[in-house]
Amino acid sequence: MSAVLSPPEASRRPAWAAPRRIGTRLRETRRPGSRRRPAAGVRAESLLFVGFLIFYLVIAHYLVLNQHSIMEDALSRVANARYVVESRQPKLANVGFVWTPLPSLLVLPLLPLRLLWPALVDQGLLANIVSAVAMASAVRVLCGLLTDLGVPRPVRIALGVAFGLQPLIIWFGTNGMTEALLIVLLLLAIRRLIRWTAAPDPRHLMAAGAWLALGYLTRYEILAAGAAAVVLVAGLSWWRTPPGRAGRRDAALADALLVGSPLAAAFTLWAAASWIIVGHPFEQFSSAYGNSALVSSDGIAAAFDPTLPVLQWLILAPLLPAVGVAAGVRAVRRRDLSLLAPVGLLTAIIAFEVLVYVAGSLFGFLRYQIVVIPLLAVLVGYLCRSGGAATIGITDAELDAATTPYGLPQLHPAPGRAPESRVGASGEPRVSVAATDPHGLPRLHAMWRAAAARPGRAGRGRPPVAVLTVVAAVMAMIPGILTSGYTLMNTPALASQEWTHVRPVVQTVLGRPGATVGSSNGIFEADRAIAAYLDAQQLPAGSVLVDSGPGFAILAATAELHQFVITSDLDFAGAVADPVGHHIRYLLINDGNSQYDAVAATWPGLRRGGVPPFWATRAVVFPSGGQPGAHAWTLWAVQPAP
Amino acid sequence: VTGAGGPGRGAGLDVLSRHPRVALTDPGAAGRALRVGLAADALADAVPQLSARRGRRSRHGIATTAVVVVLVVQAVVLAPQVVAVTLVAVLTVAYAVTLAHRVELMRRALRSDATIYVTDADARAIPDDHLPVYTVLVPAYREPQVVAAVVASMAGLEYPAARLQVLLLLEEDDTDTIAAAAAACRGTPVEVVLVPAGEPRTKPKACNYGLMLSAGEFITIFDAEDQPEPLQLRRAVVAFRRGDPDVACLQARLSYHNADQNLITRWFTTEYDTWFRWLLPGLVATGAPIPLGGTSNHIRRGVLLDVGGWDPYNVTEDADLGLRLARCGWRVAVLGSTTLEEANSDFVNWVKQRSRWYKGYLQTVLVHMRHPRRLVGELGVRGTLGFLLFVGGTPLLAMINPVFWGLSVLWWLDRPAFITALFPPVIYYLGMACWVLGGLGLVYSGVANARSSGKPELALSALIAPLYWAMMSLAAIKALVQLVFQPSYWEKTTHGLSDTDPANPTVRERPDEPVAPQPSGDPRAAAHPPSRDPQPATESARR
């Protein structure tokens, strides 16, 4: 009995019975003899993340608390989250259906922090924090993506820094808008798709699909990227599957489903929820609060200019055409399909923005073209790769192992032969050793490492070619930094929001006079004053009727949200139609905002110059600060029914 | 289990191992009688609390049950609303936790596959004379038509005949099958063992009988129509010798050769592939006990004798054995080698089979929860939770589904006020998340599994898997009813419904390999790993 149960004697084990690790992961793969230096690259990139996070947070803090530079959309997303938990009728549907919900849902769990630091919600600082985390993550993900591509570490860190310091990236990493989330989610999806082009592991498609679905819940534009991803994946999957009846169709269909169905589900669910709760599946287009309505009410659609998007691309990334052509040529020469992922997804976004702009449903804001910046960074990365397509997903250690101490490639695949594939059937994953560039480009990364490994390297003896690559990569990014910076400060026609928000801040920092001319900063001061005025009156719940469309800043700033009847409340429509019968004490009517105001639309007599109904008396007028985009409010007192 | 010494191999149950081998294998009438008795009741007599055999009800138990029943009735009468809301809340939370657990299992399996892989070369590297004797048990009952297939599959195993002991376990009164076997097995290493008739007439009892006659260091079970991958036994030997001595059992993967027969077999195949490629490795990674699959579990014979073999009173004796092994301190691992079976293709037959599984899972939970504190002591909190969520959660999800789907439909049709009252906001949102995210997530996991197990043609059927869930619910309800009225009744599954020739299946099983194909230079090379024919050769040159 005990003989059977005793473990086999280790010492008597024959060679084939040697214990072996099982189920290793790619990143843990080590070849015998490879040095174990796992963390260096990761550590540098984590530092980059932390550094940019602090940088963005400090700027965000300064923008919001010092300069009162608050973006409407950012504050309104925070206010929407607040309606979910703090309104008279708390429910998830209060998050609203005009805008996609993820930005609001992300701040939802952080709302209680308001008790410790009211500015987080009052002034929407939570949205800025989300932006900062997202943009710092975008820098990190970009570096990871470049690592996957086999871009030498110094180059990818330089590119990450250059990307993170792009003025528009800084601004959208700090201003609470959703661009940062859009970029990081796109980069995450692209990174997975690039890896999938190199190794058709369904897990990459699953992850990419999930990122795209989250992306859709952040920004509608992702639909275009998702469509591009589906086409790309289906096509590539078809092409890669060996010819044969149904096999190709099945593989392409399954892969397309993997990458596309989460997005399709997010799209369907969001539309269905909207339909069930507010009666229309696409509020963004149908609602009076949506973008389409905004654009037409502003009369901007008429001022459509086809050259505007092109100019904006050139401002953000002047070298994009040149770099794009070079990267394209190189990819064709190397037969590298992975380039299709970033180019396909990001150009789909750009095409979508242009199309919607042409259709007159979108303003010509510079931010809608922001994805050309990550596109440029990725394309520059493609030009700085140290290996061919075969190096995708290979760790530094493996690159090390594939090279001799002199930085010369050790393994040469026979010409015309695919690099050796060694997926062990034992489950011991082995990564194909990076093939050298068949076109004779030096393996910069390997050379760099070899140089770094030499004793006494501090600052001396670095191969000039590596330094040149870093310089070239940064030089490709710098013109965009300069042109964007210049445009932000000087060209309202191309960068309207930046001109009203960023320029005044920069001028203030520089101590220049006239900083406040044309500044939108501080536009919510009137709203905050109203909130303070009403809070002081200690009104009972449901006393003040306001449309949360234009009134979000008041609702964000108030200490007592219960006093308001807001748009998402089930009794809102009734209260608007019959304020007296609903025991409303005050109505808030907005003046000068392009946003639709349901209360003012129902009672046009309450607008400035109108004849008010008998039950309404003007209580207080809160004038606007005069900034572009600022608006005035009139507080009307409702005479209670006799 | 026995208290002294706590969990671990030191605590051995010594159920069958206490009997000398000579007595167990005695060919005479005395040996036969001993085996018959032990096969049915050894476990239940030695450790009654671990067997599903019904004992005499203790006075204590009856009193407790009575008190609980009275309290519940009282609560329902006095505060039906509170009881209903509490019940809905408890069920919703249980549902959510079970779902979350499954997602976590899949996530773990996808992150790092805990399956043990042995390469072909390593499997073949052991010289024949270093291989241990291996016993294969093949229980069959009223299946004369598949006996020839058994012989063929066993002949297809790449294992020296001199070290292979195949016991075809037939019921003594099953004359047709015995006659077929006598003809087919002549001159092969397949020995026919006649199991004397007697209750309970179940597969585990037959297996226990075979176990006592077995001679191998390792034992495995194959069903009559199974097509084990030819190197499976060698891989298991290598994995056992390389691995931790605590590993008492290796569960090989099961899949189906007739996936493309109809919609049910497509669904079933995806479900099995998810089970064996993701969920079980996920369980291994979380350190929870593994409910074994019905066949292709390779077990150290000594351990099996010690823990008492299979419980003939449990209708999923395989799952129960996995639990018992874990409680005795043994580990179970998943082996990267696939046995192809025939998927149940007939609706009624499928429901019968599935209801037996669910009933067995419920039985297993009830048996092992007899002494919850002892269970926690042996499995740990994590292990116990994993067991309850997985083994208990599987039938639970299927049973609750129709209730909640029904409530949802009712809500959409009529918006009755009582439903609003049943779901306070927190529970409502949780239920909503389970329904929408959980449902979509599980459908998606099916598609993903179809793709990763190399069967993209099953992706479309995976998209409409919720219809399959309805079948599961039907089976779960039947199981619950049967658990109360016929706890040990064994729903026999009819085999041979497949219209594909088992020797030449149309669905090609993807060679066993890690979940993740590793990146390689040529994407096309990685997409199509060098395939080898996983089918056992029907005619072996060796024999």
Chai-1 contact restraints between the chains, C-beta under 6 A:
chainA,res_idxA,chainB,res_idxB,connection_type,confidence,min_distance_angstrom,max_distance_angstrom,comment,restraint_id
A,M1,B,S17,contact,1.0,0.0,6.0,A-B,restraint_1
A,V4,B,G302,contact,1.0,0.0,6.0,A-B,restraint_2
A,L5,B,G302,contact,1.0,0.0,6.0,A-B,restraint_3
A,P7,B,P245,contact,1.0,0.0,6.0,A-B,restraint_4
A,P8,B,R241,contact,1.0,0.0,6.0,A-B,restraint_5
A,W16,B,D122,contact,1.0,0.0,6.0,A-B,restraint_6
A,W16,B,A125,contact,1.0,0.0,6.0,A-B,restraint_7
A,A17,B,R241,contact,1.0,0.0,6.0,A-B,restraint_8
A,A17,B,R242,contact,1.0,0.0,6.0,A-B,restraint_9
A,P19,B,R242,contact,1.0,0.0,6.0,A-B,restraint_10
A,R20,B,R242,contact,1.0,0.0,6.0,A-B,restraint_11
A,I22,B,I116,contact,1.0,0.0,6.0,A-B,restraint_12
A,G23,B,S112,contact,1.0,0.0,6.0,A-B,restraint_13
A,G23,B,D113,contact,1.0,0.0,6.0,A-B,restraint_14
A,G23,B,A114,contact,1.0,0.0,6.0,A-B,restraint_15
A,R25,B,S112,contact,1.0,0.0,6.0,A-B,restraint_16
A,A198,B,P519,contact,1.0,0.0,6.0,A-B,restraint_17
A,A199,B,P519,contact,1.0,0.0,6.0,A-B,restraint_18
A,A199,B,A526,contact,1.0,0.0,6.0,A-B,restraint_19
A,P200,B,P523,contact,1.0,0.0,6.0,A-B,restraint_20
A,P200,B,A527,contact,1.0,0.0,6.0,A-B,restraint_21
A,D201,B,A516,contact,1.0,0.0,6.0,A-B,restraint_22
A,D201,B,P517,contact,1.0,0.0,6.0,A-B,restraint_23
A,P202,B,A448,contact,1.0,0.0,6.0,A-B,restraint_24
A,P202,B,R451,contact,1.0,0.0,6.0,A-B,restraint_25
A,P202,B,S452,contact,1.0,0.0,6.0,A-B,restraint_26
A,R203,B,L110,contact,1.0,0.0,6.0,A-B,restraint_27
A,M206,B,A448,contact,1.0,0.0,6.0,A-B,restraint_28
A,R240,B,R524,contact,1.0,0.0,6.0,A-B,restraint_29
A,R240,B,A527,contact,1.0,0.0,6.0,A-B,restraint_30
A,D250,B,P456,contact,1.0,0.0,6.0,A-B,restraint_31
A,D250,B,E457,contact,1.0,0.0,6.0,A-B,restraint_32
A,A251,B,P456,contact,1.0,0.0,6.0,A-B,restraint_33
A,A254,B,R451,contact,1.0,0.0,6.0,A-B,restraint_34
A,A254,B,P456,contact,1.0,0.0,6.0,A-B,restraint_35
A,A254,B,A459,contact,1.0,0.0,6.0,A-B,restraint_36
A,L257,B,V447,contact,1.0,0.0,6.0,A-B,restraint_37
A,L257,B,A459,contact,1.0,0.0,6.0,A-B,restraint_38
A,L258,B,A448,contact,1.0,0.0,6.0,A-B,restraint_39
A,L258,B,R451,contact,1.0,0.0,6.0,A-B,restraint_40
A,A265,B,L440,contact,1.0,0.0,6.0,A-B,restraint_41
A,A390,B,G521,contact,1.0,0.0,6.0,A-B,restraint_42
A,G393,B,P519,contact,1.0,0.0,6.0,A-B,restraint_43
A,A418,B,G521,contact,1.0,0.0,6.0,A-B,restraint_44
A,A418,B,D522,contact,1.0,0.0,6.0,A-B,restraint_45
A,A418,B,A525,contact,1.0,0.0,6.0,A-B,restraint_46
A,P419,B,G521,contact,1.0,0.0,6.0,A-B,restraint_47
A,S421,B,S520,contact,1.0,0.0,6.0,A-B,restraint_48
A,S421,B,G521,contact,1.0,0.0,6.0,A-B,restraint_49
A,S421,B,D522,contact,1.0,0.0,6.0,A-B,restraint_50
A,S421,B,A525,contact,1.0,0.0,6.0,A-B,restraint_51
A,S421,B,A526,contact,1.0,0.0,6.0,A-B,restraint_52
A,V423,B,P517,contact,1.0,0.0,6.0,A-B,restraint_53
A,V423,B,Q518,contact,1.0,0.0,6.0,A-B,restraint_54
A,V423,B,P529,contact,1.0,0.0,6.0,A-B,restraint_55
A,A425,B,T119,contact,1.0,0.0,6.0,A-B,restraint_56
A,A425,B,E513,contact,1.0,0.0,6.0,A-B,restraint_57
A,S426,B,Y117,contact,1.0,0.0,6.0,A-B,restraint_58
A,S426,B,T119,contact,1.0,0.0,6.0,A-B,restraint_59
A,G427,B,Y117,contact,1.0,0.0,6.0,A-B,restraint_60
A,G427,B,P514,contact,1.0,0.0,6.0,A-B,restraint_61
A,P429,B,Q518,contact,1.0,0.0,6.0,A-B,restraint_62
A,V431,B,Q518,contact,1.0,0.0,6.0,A-B,restraint_63
A,V431,B,P519,contact,1.0,0.0,6.0,A-B,restraint_64
A,S432,B,S520,contact,1.0,0.0,6.0,A-B,restraint_65
A,S432,B,G521,contact,1.0,0.0,6.0,A-B,restraint_66
A,A435,B,G521,contact,1.0,0.0,6.0,A-B,restraint_67
